[in-house]
Every structure is written in C-alpha cells, then in structure tokens.
Amino acid sequence: MECQLQDRSKNFWQGKGEYIECNSLGQPGHDYIWLMRDNEYDDFQLRLEFQIFKESKGNSGLQFRSRFDTSDANSEGGWLNGPQVDIHPPSPLRTGLIYDETRGVQRWIYPSLPDWEMVPDSAPEEAHHTLLNYADENPDNWNSLELICHGMEIRTFVNGHRVTRFDASGILDDKNHTDHNVGTKGHIALQLHSGDESLIRFRNIYIRKINHGLSNR
C-alpha cells in the first residue's frame, strides 16, 4: 500500500476471500491510497472484475506504468505518477477512459481535456455506450475491465465494450513522463480517490506480458 504519512494506519484495503475490498464508507478524511503491485510492466494485457454499489459515490481507478515518488515535495509521504484507467461507479461515462495523475499533467489524456472535468459532450462516442452492473440490484453482478498496453497503443474494454483505443505517442513518452520514469513502464495499482467514501471490490486479476502484435479489436 502506498499513501501519504497520515493515512498509513488506515486499513481501507482488505483481502476478503475471493476478492479485495476497498471500503471507506463513512470515513472521508483521507488522501489518495493505492494498493500497488511490486512488479513492473511495459507491454501487457490485464483483466479484472470489479463490483460496485449505487450507494458508493466515490471514484476509483487502475493505475498502470506508474511509479510512487517519495521525493514529491507537494505530498508528504509521496505521490503516484502515471496514467490511470478511470473507474467511476456514479456514472458509466468516465469508466474506461484515461486520466493522467503525473505531476505537471493531471488531466484527461483520452479524451484530451485541459483538466479533470468532463461533461457528456466532451466524452468520446464509445463512452456513451458503456454499461455498468450494480451489486445493489443483484449481489452476483460484477463488471469486467480489460487493459492492453503495447508500445504507445492503449486499449480498454468495459464489459467487453471497447471504450478506449488511444495512441499515446508524444504524451506518455514525453519529457515530463520520462523525467518521472513513467508512461512506458512501471507499476500497476488500484486507487482509492482522495476524500471519497467508496465501496468497491476487485477479483480475478490476471496479467500477462505481451511479446507479439495485437489482434485488431
């Protein structure tokens, strides 16, 4: 787990049998908290399932090709630089799109927007067709998320629907990302958004490295 110093004792992330649960309901007093894998990946395919609830209004995400910077002067304890696949239970519109948490960027890069704000008219057409399943309606409801990174091509799929097909050339390999040593290779992490009251579960997380070309999905 990576986070700022004041959050080190908070146990929001827990393993519960077949899934990992992040539960901060009723506890908004926290900054970003990431559950990060030690391994580093450049070209890979990742699949997971996530379970969400309508009562949970918080945001989450899947960081990739990211790196925790303990020297970040803006954050006591550190900051996780790198891109993120957004998971947004309150609305399917943002889920599967790419936000960049890297210092000096911190904006949507797919679609390309100037900051963190997104309105329906600024979302790509594919995002308007994303559907999410909620466990409030059926406790067996889960959602699938797939992330494929090959070179500078990034693809995401939510419940089998392609949301993102993005050429990140000139963005994830620019000087700022190179200086932070992110964007082309790095860690994978699950995010609890700062100040959010969230309940989200993850299971069946599979990662494989890619050594060859991609199918045209």
C-alpha positions in Angstrom: 0.0 0.0 0.0 1.3 3.5 -0.9 -0.2 6.7 0.6 0.7 9.8 2.5 2.1 9.6 6.0 -1.2 10.5 7.8 -3.0 7.6 6.1 -0.5 4.8 6.8 -2.6 3.4 9.7 -5.9 3.3 7.8 -7.0 -0.1 6.7 -9.4 0.6 3.8 -8.0 -2.2 1.6 -8.6 -5.7 2.8 -8.5 -9.2 1.3 -11.8 -11.0 1.8 -11.7 -14.5 0.5 -12.2 -14.4 -3.3 -12.0 -10.6 -3.6 -10.1 -7.5 -2.5 -12.4 -4.9 -0.9 -11.9 -1.2 -0.5 -14.3 0.3 2.0 -14.1 3.9 3.2 -17.8 4.5 3.7 -18.3 7.0 6.5 -14.6 7.9 6.5 -13.9 10.7 4.1 -10.9 12.0 6.0 -8.1 10.6 3.8 -5.9 11.4 0.8 -5.2 9.1 -2.1 -4.4 5.5 -1.1 -3.1 3.0 -3.6 -2.8 -0.8 -3.5 0.3 -1.3 -5.7 1.9 -4.4 -7.2 5.7 -4.7 -6.8 6.3 -5.9 -10.3 6.9 -3.5 -13.2 5.3 -3.9 -16.7 5.7 -2.3 -20.1 3.7 -4.2 -22.7 0.9 -6.3 -21.1 -2.7 -7.4 -21.0 -4.6 -7.1 -17.7 -8.1 -8.4 -17.0 -10.0 -8.0 -13.7 -13.6 -7.9 -12.4 -14.9 -5.1 -10.2 -18.1 -4.9 -8.1 -19.7 -1.6 -7.5 -22.7 -0.2 -5.5 -25.0 2.7 -6.2 -24.7 3.8 -2.5 -20.9 4.3 -3.2 -20.4 7.7 -4.8 -16.6 7.6 -4.7 -14.1 7.2 -7.6 -11.5 4.5 -8.2 -9.1 3.6 -10.9 -6.4 1.3 -12.3 -3.0 2.9 -12.4 -0.6 1.5 -14.9 3.0 2.2 -16.0 3.2 4.3 -12.8 5.7 5.0 -10.1 5.5 6.2 -6.5 7.7 9.2 -5.9 8.6 9.6 -2.2 10.6 12.8 -3.0 7.5 14.7 -4.2 7.6 18.0 -2.3 3.9 18.6 -2.9 2.8 15.5 -1.0 4.0 14.5 2.5 4.9 10.8 2.0 4.8 10.7 -1.8 2.7 10.6 -5.0 1.9 8.0 -7.6 2.8 9.4 -11.0 1.4 7.8 -14.1 -1.7 7.2 -16.2 -4.9 5.6 -14.9 -8.0 3.8 -16.3 -10.9 5.5 -14.5 -13.5 3.5 -12.7 -16.4 5.7 -11.8 -19.4 4.0 -10.1 -21.7 7.0 -10.1 -21.6 7.2 -13.9 -20.5 4.7 -16.6 -19.5 7.6 -18.9 -16.0 8.0 -17.4 -15.2 4.3 -16.8 -12.6 3.0 -19.1 -11.2 6.5 -20.1 -7.7 7.6 -19.3 -6.7 10.2 -16.7 -3.1 11.1 -16.1 -2.1 11.5 -12.4 1.5 12.6 -13.3 2.6 15.8 -11.7 2.6 18.6 -14.3 -0.2 16.8 -16.2 -3.1 15.8 -14.1 -5.8 15.9 -16.8 -7.7 13.6 -19.1 -5.5 12.4 -21.9 -8.2 10.2 -23.5 -10.2 12.2 -24.4 -7.7 15.1 -24.4 -9.1 17.7 -22.0 -7.4 20.6 -20.1 -8.1 19.3 -16.6 -10.1 16.8 -14.5 -13.6 18.0 -15.5 -15.6 16.0 -18.0 -19.1 16.7 -19.3 -21.0 14.3 -21.6 -20.3 16.4 -24.7 -16.6 16.1 -24.2 -16.6 12.3 -23.9 -15.9 10.1 -26.9 -18.8 8.3 -28.6 -17.7 4.9 -27.3 -18.1 6.1 -23.7 -21.7 6.9 -24.2 -22.4 3.2 -24.8 -20.7 1.9 -21.6 -22.9 0.0 -19.3 -22.2 -0.9 -15.6 -23.8 -3.6 -13.4 -24.6 -2.8 -9.8 -24.5 -5.2 -6.9 -27.4 -3.4 -5.2 -29.6 -4.9 -7.9 -28.1 -8.3 -7.8 -25.3 -9.5 -5.4 -23.9 -11.6 -8.3 -23.4 -8.6 -10.5 -19.7 -7.9 -11.4 -18.1 -5.9 -14.2 -15.1 -6.8 -16.3 -12.3 -4.4 -17.2 -9.5 -5.2 -19.7 -6.4 -3.0 -20.3 -4.0 -3.7 -23.1 -0.7 -1.7 -23.4 1.5 -2.4 -26.4 4.1 0.3 -27.2 2.2 3.6 -27.2 -1.1 2.0 -28.1 -3.6 1.8 -25.1 -6.9 0.0 -25.3 -9.6 -0.5 -22.6 -12.7 -2.6 -22.6 -15.6 -2.5 -20.1 -17.9 -5.5 -20.0 -16.5 -6.4 -23.4 -17.2 -3.0 -24.9 -14.2 -1.1 -26.3 -14.0 2.3 -24.7 -10.5 3.4 -25.5 -8.2 2.9 -28.4 -5.5 5.6 -28.0 -2.1 6.3 -29.5 -0.2 7.9 -26.6 2.8 8.8 -28.7 4.2 12.2 -27.7 2.2 12.1 -24.4 3.2 9.1 -22.2 6.7 9.2 -23.7 7.3 12.9 -23.5 10.0 14.6 -21.3 7.8 15.1 -18.3 6.9 11.4 -18.2 10.4 10.4 -18.9 11.7 12.6 -16.1 9.2 10.8 -13.7 10.2 7.4 -15.2 6.5 6.6 -16.0 4.3 6.2 -19.1 6.3 3.5 -20.9 7.0 1.1 -17.9 6.0 1.0 -14.3 3.8 -0.4 -11.6 0.1 -1.3 -11.5 -2.1 -0.1 -8.7 -5.7 0.2 -7.6 -6.8 3.6 -6.4 -8.9 5.0 -3.6 -9.6 8.6 -4.5 -8.8 11.3 -2.0 -11.7 12.2 0.3 -14.1 9.7 -1.3 -16.4 7.4 0.6 -16.2 4.2 -1.5 -17.1 0.6 -1.5 -15.6 -1.4 -4.4 -14.4 -4.9 -4.8 -11.9 -6.5 -7.2 -11.3 -10.1 -8.1 -9.9 -12.4 -10.8 -6.9 -10.1 -11.6 -4.8 -11.6 -14.4 -1.8 -10.0 -16.0 0.3 -11.3 -18.9 3.2 -9.8 -20.7 2.8 -9.1 -24.5 5.7 -10.1 -26.7 3.9 -10.1 -30.1 1.4 -8.0 -32.0 -2.2 -7.3 -31.0 -5.4 -8.5 -32.5 -7.4 -5.8 -34.2 -10.1 -5.4 -31.5 
